[in-house]
């Protein structure tokens, strides 16, 4: 499996495919190592295998802005990590497969000419792994200025996460909701006047086919459709970003939140949309794959990553929040994606499912008024 933020919303009207679940090889639980020493939690050194890529065990200047990118070892995530590192940010890619992650770090360092790149293990399908990742990142003492919630899965057969949630909702939405909640205080403390912290959520135009079924979020009783489930998870991404932005703005918390549609991108996910013979033969024919992917309207990973880079780092985005972007321009999602009553309800349910009520207490809206709901 391979994680990517590839979105296929604009292809949906033209195709009807059954695509196996792709996505979690680049997700992942963690150990962080600095200068040959293990990060310590609760006074005990972590000794299990994994952690900071050995190719990038260099410390970063305290003035350097730091970013976490989930699924940052392939596709859009890797391209985002490479460009942000090139622009001077210190980058942590979070992925499940450390071997692939370490190779990605080496590639990113080589392409960006920056040594401030590391990999940490994170499995978004496991709340325990997410909590461990967050705890050890916080213990590391690294700042956090931007969080790019990039990783995801698409069109899975019906299956469930470690904690019993429908896989696409669990990984794409609940996993990132929990991760953001656990890192929120760090984002707040690392903000400064004129430099708010940022959360970037990779959604998809597939949110337009999504519907939040609060009576059966996890497809326990209703008939499962992999594309409808994907659409539900992408709509949840949009609603989460909208509600996070709304609460931070209402409560004067210095964190912005924006979501985006990267377009249809030629990554490890997109190759499964191509006919099998084409997917098999394109890589072996020099110069043909770029031509065919352009004819199909697919973006390169670098093109797909450009909006994430813009939202995470561009000076022009300072203080801007609550938007939905495509090709680095603010555009309009569906009406449901910015429905504050719906986002309020999903937030409450997500808090309960992830056990983050206490973590998110600073974002509690004390008075549920019509003005707040319509903000």
N, C-alpha and C positions, 0 to 999 in steps of 0.2 A: 504493500500500500504506500501511497505517497501523498503528503499533505500539500495543498496548494490553496490559494484563494481564487482559483479560476472560477469565473461565474459564467453561467450559460443562459442567463435570463433572456437575452435577445435571440437565442437559438430555439427556445422552447416552442414558439409557434410553428417552426418549420420541421421539427423532428419529433419522433415518438420512439424512444429507445429505452431499453432496460440496461442500465449501466451498473456494474458492480460497485460497491462502496470503495472509494479510493480516498486515502488521506492520512492515516495516522503514523506512517513511518517517520514523518518529520515532527511528530508531537512528542510530548513526554513528561520525572521525579528527579532529584537533583543532588549533586554534590558540587561544591565550588572550591577551587583550590587556587591560592595566591602564593606565589613564591615558594611552592613546594609544601605549604602548610594547609591543612584542611580547615574549612570554616567550622566554627564551633557553635553548637546550639545547646543551651542548657548545661554548659561546662563540659560537654563530651565531644570529642573529635569524631567526625564522620569518617569511617574507614572503608565504606563500600566503593566499588568501582564507579567511575564516572566523574563528571564535573567539568570544570573549565578546561577548554582545549589546551593541550600542552603547547600548541603553537602560538598561544596568545596569552601567556601568563605575565603580561606586563601591566603595571599600574597606569592609571590615567590621571592627568592633571585634574585637580579639584574643580577648576573652572570649566572643564569640558562637559558639554551636555550629554546625558546618557539616555539611551533608548533600549527598550526590550521589544523584540519582534517575535511573536509566536510563529512557528512553522518557518523559521528564517533560513532553513538550509536547502530550500529548493524553490523553483518557480518565482512567483511574485515576491515572496518573503525574502528570498536570497537576493534578488535584484534590489529590493528596498534596502536591505542591510548593506549591500555593496555601495549604493549611492550615498546613503547617510554616513557611512564610514568615510567615504571620499570627501564629503562635505565637512568632516571634522567631528562628527558625533562619536562617542564611545558606544559600541554596539554589543548587546547580549542577544544571541539567538537562542530561542527556547524550543527544543525538539526532543522527541522520544528516543530516537536512534543516535547515540553519541558518536558512533563510528562515522556515520554520514555527516553528523554535525561537525566533527573535527575536520573532515575533508572540506566541508563548506567554509569553515573558518579559514583554512589555508587558502582556498580560492578567493575569498573576500579580501583577505590581507594582500594577496598578490594583485588583485584587480584594483583595490582602492589605495594601495600604498599606505595603509594605516595598520598599526599593530594593536589598536584599541578595540579588539574584537574577541569575543569569548562565546562559548556554548555552555548552556546549562540544560539539564534534563527536565522535561515536563510532559506529562501525559494528561491532556485535556479531557480524557474519558475517565479520569479518576480524581475525585475530590481530594483524596489523601495525597496524591502526587502534587496537585495544585497547591495545597496548603504547605507541603514540604518545600516546594519551589519558592513560594512567597516568603516563608520563614527564613530560608537560607539566603535568599537575595537580600532581605532586610538585615540579616546578621553580617553580611559581607561588608556593609558600610558604604556600598556604592550609592550614588545619588540616582534619581529617576526623574527625568524631565518629560519623556514621551513614552507612551505605551501603544504599540501597534498590534491590535488584535486581528491578526492576519490568517492564522491557520484555520482549516475547516475541512469538512468531508461533504461529499455530494452524491445524492441519489443512491443511498445505501439500501440493500435489502433490510428488512425489519430485523433489528438487533438492538441490544441495550448496553448502556455503559456499565461500568463497575458498580455504580450506585443505583442502577435500575431505571435509567431514563432513556427514552428513545434516542438512538445514537446521534442523529443529526441535530436535534434540539440540545442534547446533552453536550456535545462537543462544540458546536458552532455558537450556541447561546449561553447555556448554563455554565460551561467551563470558563468562558471569558467573563461572564458576570461575576463569578466567584474570584477569579484572578484579579479583576479590576477592584473589587471590594477590598481584597486583602492588601492591595498596593496603594489604595487611595490616600492613606495618611502620608505615605512617602511622597506621592505626587504633590500633595498639598504643601508639605514642608520644604520641598525643593523648588517651589514657585517663588518668584520674586517680582517686585514692581516692574512692569513692562515685560515680564517673561513668565506668563502663566504656563503651567504644565498642560500637557495635551494627551487626550485619548483618541485614537483613530480606530474605527471599526470598519472592517471590510465586509460589506453587505453584498447585495446583488440586485440586478433588475428583476430577478426571480421573486423578490418580495411582492411583486404585483400579483402573483398567483397564490400568495400565502394567505392563510387565515389562522388566527389564534383560537384554537378550540379548548377553552379552559376546562370543559367537562371531560376531555380526554386528550390532554396534551401528548401523552405517551403511547397513543394508539393501542390501548389495552382492549378496547371494545370495537372501535370503528375499523373499517377496512383500510389497510395500509396501502398508500400510494407513495412511492419513493420521491416523486417530483413534488407532490403536495407537501410532503414532510420537509423537503428541502426548502420550499417556499415558506413554510411556517417558520423554519429556523432563520431564514434571511429576513423575514418581516420582524422577527424577534430581535435580530441585530439592530435594525433601524429603530425600533421602539426603545430599545435599551439606550442607544446613543442619544436619542431625542430626550428621554427622561433624565438621563445623567446630565445633559446640558441644561435642561430646564431647572433641575434642582440646584446645581452648582451656581447658576446665574441668579436664581431667586434668593439663595442663601449667601451670596457673595463669597463663594469658595473659588479660589484661583485655579480652576481646572476647566479646560474647554473640552468639548466632545463633538466630534464630527464623524459621519460615516460616508461611505463611498461605494460606487460600482466601478470596478476596474476594467470592465469590458470583457469580451470573450478572448481569453489569452491562451497562447500556444504553450501549455505547460504539460506536466506529466498527467494531469487530469484531462486536458483537452484532447490528447492523442486517442483516448478511448471513444471520443465522439466520431473520429474519422473511421471510414470503412477499414476493416481489419487489414486487408491487403495493402491499402494506402499507408496505414500507420506502420506496417512492417517494412515497406520498401522505401519510404521517403528518406529515412536517415542514411541509407546506403547510396543514394543518388546525389552526388555533389551539386549543390546549388539549387536543387529542386524544391526542397522543403520550404525555404523562405518564399519562393514564388507561389507555391500551392497555398500556404497558410495566408498569404496576402490576398489571394483570390477568394479564399473562404472568409475573409474579413477578420482573421485572428490577429490579435496584437502580440508583440513579443513580450516576454516577461518584463523587460525594461520599460516598455510602453505602459504595460499594466501597472507597474510599480510607481509610475511618475506621480500619480495623484496621492498615493500614500506618502511619498517623500515630501510633496508639497504641504500636505496637511500636518505632517509631523515636524517640519523644520522651517518652512518658509516664513520670513519676516512678515509678509503680507497677511498671514493667518493669525497673527498675534491678537488675542482677545475675541476672535470670531468663533462662534459656537452654535451648535444646533443645526448645522447644515448637512445637506446631502450633495455629494460632489461626483462628477464624472469628467474625466479629462481636465482635471484641475479647475473646473468651473462649477459653480453652484447651480444645481438643477432641481426640479421638483420631483420627488418620489410620489408614490400613490398617497391618496388622502389618509388611508389607514396607517401609513408609516409615520405620520406626524399627528396622530389622534392622541391627545394628551390624556383623555379618560382611559383609553386602551393601554397606553404606556404606563400609566399610574397603576392599573390593575396588574399588568404583567410584572412590573417591578415588585409589587407586594408578593405575588406568587413566587417569583424568582428568589426573593429574600428568604422565604419560607423553605423552598426546596434546597437551597444552598446553605442554609443556616447562617446567614450573614446579617441578621437583624442588628446585632450589637456592633458589628464592623461598620455598618452603614448608618449608625445613629446620627453622625454629623449631617447627613443628608435628609433627616426626617423632616417632613413638612408638617409643622405643628397645627396648621389650620387648613383644612381641605376646602378651599373656597372656589367658586366658579372662576374667579380671576386667575388663580393659580392653575387650575385645570386647563384653562384656555391660553395660558402663557406660551 
